[in-house]
């Protein structure tokens, strides 16, 4: 949905604003970057108990999949951006700080 696409774009911009080594942004299915640098496929899925989920990194590349809950309660645009930014952190290898993995 458009609201989530906007949140993805804004979350990528927020991460890029941190001036890290990584640069996040949209790519097309035919883009050279997908096969050489990794890409994160974002799709909608019914997830119980979470707004979204993301794969951990593997083989030196970011996690390759992120799922947004189709049945999550209504979130504001700002909350959607936060959810996506949070999950992008997981694809890069960040863990929750309130667990033994943090």
MIROMAR-347823 format. One record per residue: x, y, z of N, C-alpha, C, O, CB in turn; chain; residue number from 0; residue in three letters. Coordinates in pm, 1 decimal. Each point is the difference from the previous one (the first is absolute). Glycine has a CB too. Layout:
BEGIN
- X_Y_Z_X_Y_Z_X_Y_Z_X_Y_Z_X_Y_Z_A_NUM_ALA
...
***
This chain:
BEGIN
- 82.0_-121.1_0.0_-82.0_121.1_0.0_86.1_127.1_0.0_112.3_0.3_50.3_-291.5_-127.3_71.2_A_0_UNK
- 125.4_232.4_-177.6_73.2_126.2_-14.5_54.2_52.1_132.5_113.7_46.6_6.5_-257.6_6.0_-201.3_A_1_UNK
- 63.0_-60.3_300.8_45.2_51.2_130.2_124.5_-74.0_48.6_89.5_61.5_58.1_-326.4_-0.2_-2.6_A_2_UNK
- 243.5_-190.8_-78.3_117.4_-76.8_40.8_117.4_27.6_-92.5_114.1_3.6_45.9_-263.1_-181.0_48.3_A_3_UNK
- 124.1_197.1_-223.2_108.1_34.1_-93.1_64.0_132.7_40.4_122.0_15.2_-5.9_-239.3_-140.1_-180.1_A_4_UNK
- 34.9_219.8_226.7_50.8_128.8_48.1_83.7_-20.2_125.9_107.2_58.9_14.1_-307.5_59.2_-112.0_A_5_UNK
- 151.1_-201.7_189.5_73.3_-27.6_124.2_135.5_-64.2_-29.8_99.1_31.0_66.1_-317.6_-58.7_55.9_A_6_UNK
- 223.4_-60.9_-220.6_125.9_-64.6_-38.1_98.5_104.6_-51.3_116.5_1.3_39.7_-239.4_-215.0_-96.2_A_7_UNK
- 76.2_299.9_-30.5_85.4_105.7_-54.3_52.4_91.7_110.3_118.3_34.1_1.7_-247.6_-43.8_-215.9_A_8_UNK
- 41.8_49.5_305.8_40.0_87.9_109.4_97.0_-68.6_95.3_94.5_62.7_48.0_-313.9_53.3_-67.1_A_9_UNK
- 197.1_-243.8_46.7_89.6_-73.5_89.3_138.1_-15.4_-63.5_101.6_12.5_68.4_-298.8_-135.5_29.2_A_10_UNK
- 201.2_96.1_-227.5_129.3_-8.2_-70.3_72.8_133.1_8.3_120.7_3.5_24.3_-213.4_-177.2_-180.8_A_11_UNK
- 20.6_282.9_136.6_61.0_132.7_9.3_53.6_27.0_139.8_106.4_59.8_15.9_-260.9_20.7_-194.2_A_12_UNK
- 79.9_-124.9_280.2_44.9_19.6_138.4_129.5_-77.3_25.7_92.4_53.9_61.0_-331.7_-21.5_13.0_A_13_UNK
- 247.5_-156.5_-119.1_122.7_-78.4_15.6_114.0_65.0_-76.5_111.2_10.7_51.9_-246.2_-220.4_-23.9_A_14_UNK
- 108.6_253.8_-151.6_104.8_63.2_-80.6_49.6_129.1_64.3_116.1_37.1_-17.3_-217.4_-137.6_-188.2_A_15_UNK
- 15.2_168.8_279.0_36.6_123.2_68.3_100.1_-21.8_112.5_58.4_96.1_50.2_-281.3_-8.4_-108.2_A_16_UNK
- 243.5_-212.5_98.1_96.8_-31.6_104.8_142.9_-8.2_-53.7_95.2_-15.2_76.6_-275.2_-107.6_44.0_A_17_UNK
- 194.0_132.9_-252.3_131.6_-4.5_-65.5_79.0_-125.7_33.6_118.8_6.4_31.6_-117.0_240.6_-26.3_A_18_UNK
- -69.5_-361.4_-12.4_65.2_-128.9_22.0_62.6_-48.8_-130.1_-12.7_64.9_-103.9_-150.7_-120.4_288.3_A_19_UNK
- 229.6_-56.2_-178.5_61.8_-57.6_-118.9_-106.1_-49.0_-98.7_24.9_-2.0_-120.5_174.4_-64.4_258.3_A_20_UNK
- -315.7_27.6_-89.5_-106.8_-50.0_-86.7_-82.3_115.1_-55.5_-8.6_107.0_60.3_0.3_-319.8_71.7_A_21_UNK
- -51.4_189.1_-247.2_-90.3_96.8_-59.8_-126.0_-75.2_-41.1_6.2_-92.5_-81.0_186.2_241.1_-0.3_A_22_UNK
- -305.5_-109.5_136.4_-125.0_-70.0_-25.7_-86.1_78.1_-98.0_-5.0_122.9_4.9_15.1_-224.5_223.5_A_23_UNK
- -77.0_30.6_-316.2_-89.4_64.2_-95.1_-66.1_-104.0_-88.2_40.1_-116.3_-0.8_101.5_322.4_3.8_A_24_UNK
- -242.9_-164.1_-77.2_-73.1_-95.8_-84.2_80.7_-41.7_-122.1_76.9_78.7_-55.2_-290.3_22.7_132.8_A_25_UNK
- 194.6_-225.9_-118.8_58.3_-51.9_-123.9_-108.3_-77.6_-73.7_-97.0_-45.2_60.8_330.6_32.0_41.5_A_26_UNK
- -217.0_-1.9_-232.1_-96.3_-77.8_-78.6_47.3_-143.9_-9.0_114.6_-31.3_32.0_-180.4_235.5_-164.9_A_27_UNK
- -23.4_-290.6_89.1_32.2_-142.2_-9.8_114.7_-26.4_-97.8_67.0_-102.7_10.8_-304.8_50.8_44.2_A_28_UNK
- 261.4_141.8_-149.4_106.0_-18.5_-98.1_129.2_71.7_37.8_95.1_1.6_-78.2_-270.8_-25.3_-94.0_A_29_UNK
- 179.9_81.5_288.7_114.3_81.3_40.1_122.0_-86.5_31.0_-11.2_-104.7_63.7_-146.7_276.3_26.7_A_30_UNK
- 272.4_-126.9_-135.5_129.1_-66.0_23.3_25.9_-19.2_149.1_59.4_-100.0_40.2_28.8_200.9_-252.2_A_31_UNK
- -132.5_-5.7_294.3_29.0_-4.7_143.5_-59.3_-121.8_68.9_57.5_-50.3_96.5_-49.6_296.5_-99.1_A_32_UNK
- -121.1_-294.0_-45.1_-66.3_-113.0_65.9_90.6_-121.6_3.1_16.3_-62.0_105.0_-238.2_149.3_-179.2_A_33_UNK
- 280.6_-122.2_-37.8_80.8_-121.3_-4.7_140.9_18.8_54.8_66.6_-98.4_32.4_-199.6_30.1_-228.0_A_34_UNK
- 179.9_192.9_206.8_136.9_21.6_43.0_13.7_54.6_141.7_102.3_-23.3_64.3_-49.8_60.9_-300.0_A_35_UNK
- -149.6_32.4_284.7_12.1_60.3_131.8_-113.4_-36.4_93.9_1.8_42.1_115.7_118.9_141.8_-222.8_A_36_UNK
- -216.9_-258.5_63.2_-109.3_-39.5_85.9_-114.8_98.5_-6.7_18.7_119.6_-22.4_143.8_-232.2_170.6_A_37_UNK
- -279.0_60.3_-128.5_-121.1_81.5_1.0_-94.4_-57.7_104.1_7.6_-117.8_34.8_19.2_180.1_-280.0_A_38_UNK
- -113.8_21.1_293.1_-99.3_-42.0_98.8_-136.3_5.9_-66.9_-45.9_107.4_-38.9_186.6_-23.2_234.8_A_39_UNK
- -204.9_-198.2_-209.2_-133.3_-6.2_-57.7_-100.9_24.5_111.3_0.1_-70.2_101.1_75.4_-91.3_-282.7_A_40_UNK
- -161.7_261.1_162.9_-100.4_34.4_100.0_-136.3_-42.6_-52.5_-38.1_36.2_-111.3_176.8_159.0_196.8_A_41_UNK
- -212.6_-272.2_-5.3_-133.2_-42.6_-40.7_-93.7_-4.5_120.0_42.8_3.1_115.4_56.7_-135.8_-303.7_A_42_UNK
- -226.7_125.6_157.7_-103.6_-5.2_103.1_-28.5_-146.3_34.1_-1.3_-86.3_-87.8_-100.5_305.4_6.3_A_43_UNK
- 78.8_-245.9_211.4_-26.0_-136.2_45.2_-74.9_7.5_132.4_20.9_93.3_77.6_186.9_-182.7_-195.2_A_44_UNK
- -292.9_-5.6_143.7_-69.6_-6.5_128.0_98.1_-52.1_105.1_41.7_-115.8_-4.4_-267.4_76.6_-109.7_A_45_UNK
- 261.7_125.9_208.2_94.8_-33.4_106.6_-73.9_15.7_132.6_-63.9_102.4_24.1_267.3_-26.4_-162.1_A_46_UNK
- -194.9_-174.1_220.8_-66.3_8.4_129.6_95.0_57.0_103.9_107.7_-55.2_22.3_-253.7_-139.8_-82.2_A_47_UNK
- 107.6_305.1_123.9_75.9_53.8_111.0_111.9_96.4_-35.2_80.1_33.8_87.1_-136.1_-239.6_22.6_A_48_UNK
- 64.7_251.1_-233.9_104.6_96.0_-37.9_-51.2_86.8_-114.1_-84.6_-42.3_-78.8_267.6_-117.9_151.4_A_49_UNK
- -131.2_281.1_-80.3_-33.6_87.7_-112.6_74.6_-42.9_-125.7_-51.1_12.9_-111.2_9.5_176.5_270.6_A_50_UNK
- 162.3_-240.2_-140.5_83.1_-41.4_-112.3_109.1_-94.1_50.0_27.8_-6.6_119.7_-75.1_223.6_-241.2_A_51_UNK
- 107.9_-288.7_29.3_111.5_-90.4_28.7_102.9_15.0_-110.2_-34.0_35.1_-113.0_-116.8_-198.3_235.1_A_52_UNK
- 277.7_136.5_-89.6_106.4_8.1_-100.7_102.0_-109.7_22.8_22.7_-43.9_112.7_-56.2_291.6_-132.2_A_53_UNK
- 94.9_-291.2_-90.3_107.9_-98.1_6.6_126.2_63.3_55.4_23.5_119.7_-16.7_-122.4_-243.1_-176.9_A_54_UNK
- 179.7_41.9_259.8_132.3_41.9_43.5_95.3_-4.4_-119.1_-29.9_-65.2_-100.1_-13.8_-20.2_335.1_A_55_UNK
- 158.3_153.7_-225.8_98.5_-5.8_-108.5_54.5_-141.5_-17.2_-3.0_-81.5_92.2_63.8_320.9_-47.8_A_56_UNK
- -11.0_-266.0_-164.7_57.9_-130.5_-29.0_103.8_14.1_-111.2_-23.3_70.5_-98.2_-190.6_-186.2_169.4_A_57_UNK
- 325.2_50.5_-56.2_102.5_0.2_-103.9_56.0_137.1_-32.5_41.6_24.7_-113.2_-152.7_-221.2_22.5_A_58_UNK
- 112.9_285.1_187.9_53.3_133.1_-22.3_-97.6_96.9_-64.1_35.1_114.7_-27.5_182.6_-221.0_7.8_A_59_UNK
- -339.2_61.4_-4.2_-103.6_84.6_-59.7_-110.1_24.1_102.1_-15.9_-78.1_93.9_67.9_-10.8_-325.0_A_60_UNK
- -127.9_196.0_213.4_-111.5_23.5_92.9_-103.5_-109.8_-11.5_-2.9_-74.4_-98.0_41.2_320.3_82.9_A_61_UNK
- -124.1_-255.3_117.1_-111.8_-92.8_-9.5_-76.6_28.3_-127.7_-12.3_115.5_-40.7_-3.7_-132.9_291.8_A_62_UNK
- -35.3_-85.8_-314.2_-57.6_18.2_-133.8_-150.8_22.1_-2.2_-55.1_33.9_-104.7_237.8_-174.4_23.6_A_63_UNK
- -251.1_121.8_195.0_-145.2_12.5_-0.3_-50.8_76.7_120.7_52.9_-11.3_110.6_-66.1_-202.2_-235.5_A_64_UNK
- -91.4_292.5_100.3_-71.8_68.8_107.0_-149.0_-18.1_-28.9_-45.1_13.9_-113.6_234.2_158.0_151.6_A_65_UNK
- -263.2_-202.8_66.4_-144.3_-16.5_-12.9_-71.3_101.7_88.0_36.1_19.1_116.1_-7.4_-264.5_-166.7_A_66_UNK
- -129.7_310.1_-5.3_-83.5_94.6_73.0_-133.1_-67.2_25.7_-58.5_-59.0_-90.9_173.5_260.5_-13.3_A_67_UNK
- -163.3_-193.2_226.6_-125.5_-66.0_37.2_-119.3_61.9_-71.9_-18.9_121.6_1.6_117.2_-176.0_221.3_A_68_UNK
- -177.4_-30.2_-285.4_-119.8_46.6_-70.5_-112.3_35.5_95.9_-89.5_76.8_-35.4_153.9_-218.1_-158.3_A_69_UNK
- -61.1_86.3_314.7_-109.0_21.4_95.8_39.3_87.3_117.9_-70.3_2.0_101.1_-18.1_-221.2_-168.0_A_70_UNK
- 199.8_291.7_55.9_41.5_83.7_112.7_-99.3_114.5_18.1_-64.0_44.0_-95.5_307.0_-103.3_55.4_A_71_UNK
- -254.7_106.7_163.7_-91.9_111.2_22.7_45.0_123.1_-77.8_114.6_8.7_-44.1_-169.3_-99.5_272.0_A_72_UNK
- -33.9_182.4_-243.5_30.2_120.9_-74.6_115.6_75.3_65.8_-3.9_30.3_119.3_-236.1_-15.8_-194.8_A_73_UNK
- 341.8_14.8_-3.4_116.4_73.3_49.1_8.3_133.2_-72.6_-41.4_11.9_-115.3_163.9_-227.2_168.2_A_74_UNK
- -68.8_314.8_15.3_22.9_129.2_-63.8_117.2_-13.8_-97.2_72.9_-99.2_4.2_-162.2_224.4_199.4_A_75_UNK
- 107.4_-27.5_-289.9_111.7_-0.5_-94.4_133.5_-6.1_74.4_91.6_-70.7_-42.1_-230.3_201.7_-122.7_A_76_UNK
- 149.6_-57.8_274.3_122.0_2.0_79.7_27.4_-137.5_61.7_114.8_-44.1_4.4_-152.3_288.1_43.9_A_77_UNK
- -66.7_-311.1_-1.2_15.8_-132.9_58.6_41.6_-102.4_-105.8_81.4_-88.2_27.2_-253.4_146.6_146.2_A_78_UNK
- 116.2_-46.5_-293.7_38.3_-91.0_-108.8_147.6_16.9_-32.9_71.6_-98.5_-18.4_-305.4_107.0_-74.8_A_79_UNK
- 279.2_115.9_85.9_141.5_26.5_-26.9_87.0_-62.6_108.7_102.8_-60.4_-30.5_-163.4_275.4_-87.2_A_80_UNK
- 20.8_-201.4_243.1_76.0_-56.6_111.1_5.9_-152.4_-8.9_105.2_-59.6_23.0_-172.8_254.4_119.4_A_81_UNK
- -44.2_-257.4_-175.5_-3.2_-146.5_-14.1_97.8_-44.4_-108.1_77.0_-93.8_20.3_-318.2_89.1_54.0_A_82_UNK
- 238.1_72.2_-189.5_89.4_-37.0_-109.7_145.8_26.4_37.3_86.0_-83.9_-26.8_-268.7_134.8_-138.2_A_83_UNK
- 212.0_62.9_225.6_137.4_30.2_41.9_50.5_-105.8_98.4_115.3_-42.4_-7.5_-158.2_289.1_-26.8_A_84_UNK
- -42.9_-288.4_125.2_33.4_-103.5_98.1_35.6_-131.1_-71.7_102.5_-61.7_29.2_-256.6_170.6_140.9_A_85_UNK
- 69.4_-149.9_-262.7_23.6_-126.0_-70.3_122.5_8.3_-91.3_71.8_-98.8_-15.5_-317.6_52.0_25.1_A_86_UNK
- 270.6_162.9_-70.0_122.2_15.9_-78.5_122.9_-22.2_87.9_99.9_-56.4_-44.8_-217.8_218.4_-107.9_A_87_UNK
- 109.9_-117.5_277.1_109.3_-24.8_94.0_25.9_-148.3_17.5_115.3_-42.3_7.3_-171.8_253.7_109.7_A_88_UNK
- -49.4_-290.8_-110.0_16.6_-145.4_11.9_67.0_-57.7_-124.7_84.9_-88.4_10.9_-288.3_78.0_136.9_A_89_UNK
- 165.6_60.3_-267.6_62.0_-52.4_-122.4_149.3_30.5_-4.2_76.3_-69.8_-66.8_-294.2_98.2_-52.9_A_90_UNK
- 259.7_76.8_191.9_141.3_37.5_4.9_75.8_-68.8_114.0_122.4_9.7_9.0_-185.6_209.3_-108.8_A_91_UNK
- -11.0_-288.5_186.9_64.7_-74.8_107.2_-22.5_52.8_139.8_51.0_-57.8_96.0_114.2_0.7_-260.6_A_92_UNK
- -240.3_165.6_179.1_-28.8_51.6_132.6_-102.2_-89.2_69.9_-97.6_-44.3_-60.5_148.7_278.2_-17.7_A_93_UNK
- -26.8_-259.2_206.7_-91.2_-81.7_80.6_-70.0_90.0_101.5_36.4_116.3_17.0_110.1_-322.5_-46.5_A_94_UNK
- -245.5_151.8_95.4_-66.4_75.1_107.6_94.2_11.1_118.4_69.2_-96.4_32.8_-296.9_17.0_-108.5_A_95_UNK
- 231.7_193.4_139.5_91.1_19.1_112.9_-55.2_-54.9_130.2_71.6_-6.5_100.0_14.6_207.3_-213.6_A_96_UNK
- -213.0_-240.4_113.5_-59.4_-53.3_122.7_0.7_-151.8_4.1_-74.8_-60.5_76.9_-67.3_262.1_-66.2_A_97_UNK
- 227.2_-264.3_-94.0_12.6_-145.7_-0.1_146.5_-35.9_14.8_86.7_87.1_-7.5_-292.7_-113.3_-137.1_A_98_UNK
- 233.9_-100.4_165.3_139.7_-44.5_11.6_73.6_11.0_-133.0_122.8_-6.9_-3.1_-190.6_-148.6_186.6_A_99_UNK
- -5.7_172.4_-293.6_62.6_16.3_-130.8_44.9_144.6_-24.2_79.5_24.9_-90.7_-220.9_-213.0_5.2_A_100_UNK
- 91.8_283.5_164.9_22.8_142.6_-26.3_142.6_43.2_18.9_32.0_117.4_-19.1_-261.1_-78.6_87.9_A_101_UNK
***
